[in-house]
Amino acid sequence: MPVQFGDVVLVHGEEFLSNLIRVVTRSYWSHAMLALEGGWFAQMGQSGFTISRVPLNRPIAVLRHPSLLNPYTREAQQIMNRIRATIDYLRKNPPQFDYYNFFRLGVKLVQEQMAVSVAGKKMGPFVCSALVDYVYEQAGIDLQPDQDPRDTTPANLAELGFGDNPVFKVVYASKKSR
């Protein structure tokens, strides 16, 4: 499966929390992570920020930003260097999982039926998809202009790959996810 540095990997989970996320966001996807080198992924989980190898043995989709389609261009190298710098910073200053924002966003999504408003820009703890959006924003790519990265869900990232105006190219999608 073609996964390269900077790819967004969406994951379909079947655990209780994954099912809850999928129901609230009305999405097939319940988790998002960022691909690093050598099969390593940066992600947020209930234990906080981690960099680890993750078996991709469940339905996934791999989304690649057009700027990273050819990783050897100067633009791609600059973006990847900014992603690396942000990941290094987060590794040294690991954010915690944002339980408060997780529940706040869930309530907001249920109340507003997925219409997420703009919030303040101060960053704190993250949820998985907010981490991905934040890292991209720090690399100079604002995936969702006028939206706080903390309000990003796996469903929002999926829409950026599978929606009417894709921001990402879908380079791989498991059969079950299509």
HUVENDA-V958522 format. One record per pair of residues at least 24 apart in sequence whose ideal C-beta (glycine too) atoms are under 7 Angstrom apart, sorted by the first residue. I is the first residue (numbers start at 1). J is the second residue. Records with the same first field share a line. If there is no record, write none. Layout:
I=J ; J
This chain:
1=56 ; 62 ; 172
2=62 ; 171 ; 172
3=35 ; 62
4=35 ; 71
5=35 ; 36 ; 37 ; 71 ; 80
6=35 ; 65 ; 68 ; 79 ; 80 ; 83
7=35 ; 62 ; 63 ; 64
8=32 ; 34 ; 63 ; 132 ; 157 ; 168
9=33 ; 35 ; 41 ; 60 ; 62
10=60 ; 61 ; 63 ; 154 ; 157 ; 158
11=58 ; 60
12=58 ; 59 ; 177
13=58
21=154
24=106 ; 109 ; 110
25=109 ; 153 ; 154 ; 155
26=114 ; 155
27=154 ; 155 ; 158
28=177
29=154 ; 155 ; 158
30=154
31=128 ; 154
32=128 ; 129 ; 132 ; 154 ; 157
33=128
34=132 ; 135
36=87
42=87
43=128 ; 131
44=97 ; 126 ; 127 ; 128 ; 131
45=97
46=97
47=97
48=94 ; 95 ; 96 ; 97
49=90 ; 94 ; 95
51=91
59=174 ; 176 ; 177
60=174
61=161 ; 170 ; 172 ; 173 ; 177
62=171 ; 172
63=157 ; 161 ; 168 ; 170
64=168 ; 169 ; 171
65=141 ; 168
66=169
67=141
69=169
79=139 ; 140 ; 141
82=138 ; 139 ; 140
83=135 ; 139
86=135 ; 138 ; 139
87=135
95=125 ; 126
96=125
97=125 ; 127
98=124 ; 125 ; 126 ; 127
101=125 ; 127 ; 150
102=127
105=151 ; 153
116=147 ; 151
118=146 ; 147 ; 148
119=148 ; 150 ; 151
120=148
121=148
128=154
129=153 ; 154 ; 156 ; 157
132=157
143=167
